[in-house]
């Protein structure tokens, strides 16, 4: 049943977890369960509360996936690389005894033939005991397990030591695997096609909402899902999280895109600017300044560069190139299965860049009454520099 496609950077996880003396790692949040097991637990992603876990022992025992009985069809359909599946909770499904079941239906029938645990914690505890980690030091992603389930887990395994370890998962996810990088290239390309589709309808009188519809329609046609759709015209472009309205495009209006999508569980995040007709000198100068900041990042990014030094150089470049008062809390972030993976590119960032980090470099400038100017690129840190995932030029687009 399992596929060979594992999203997680397992060598990095093993190294970091063993270095900290852990005997096992448990993923509980939607992103980390999908990352570690390859399984997308739909109910966990669409609402708060449903529990799904992935137990990853560091003693060589097989990992285990804990999932509600109501989503076993997704296990059969997705074929996660983790094959030890523990189900919990009641769900009724019937089988036509006279039918020859198709492979996925046969897998479901096999899964439903296993005993169901009463709850998620009971299933997790049983797996931990069987795999010899019930008395160990456990790295627990604390962000997805409910307080009630956490209390049950502590009570059931009093000899185990649980350490809050969402940060461990973040450090692991910061460096991408080849599979992740391929998906991130794809979602970047899909998102750029959607920006082009949106700009294709740009004309006097079109509304922000109409441009968003064109953007979202293009994403869906490429099997991606809309996540972020900030599109603002004229002065509304200075709204930090500009949500498209009925405001119509006028000659000379600046158009700011800050948009993103999800594809095969992975995220995009990018920004571009356009203007209807020729921009005035002030608009052109401000946009050019933020563009120069991004261009400077390409010149200096390489493994070993301090993230804080990258922040300083980008900010100083924008100031030098035309916005003397430019200030930012950060000028970008990592991206992957979450929209904000480490590192956050800030003045206080402790990290250094590593090969195969995938970053979003951005230089937003918002001036109420004037406009919002933003360039944001997706890129990969390579062995000796940068691979850009972008095909759209950074320059201000005239439409």
Secondary structure, DSSP 8 states (H G I E B T S, - for coil): ---S---S-HHHHHHHHHHTT-SEEEE-SHHHHHHHHS---HHHHHSSS---EEEEESSS---EEEEEGGGHHHHHHH--S--EEEEES-------TTS---HHHHHHHHHHTS--BSSHHHHHHHHHHHTT-TTSEEEE-TTSS-HHHHHHHHHH-TT-EEEE-HHHHHHHHTB--HHHHHHHHHHHHHHHHHHHHHHHT--TT-BHHHHHHHHHHHHHHTT-EEEEEEEEEGGGGGSTT-B--S-B--TT-EEEEEEEEEETTEE--EEEEEESSS--HHHHHHHHHHHHHHHHHHHH--TT-BHHHHHHHHHHHHHHHT-TT---S-SEEE-SSSSSEEEE--TT---B--TTBEEEEE--EEETTTEEE--EEEEEE-SSSEEE---S-SS-EE-
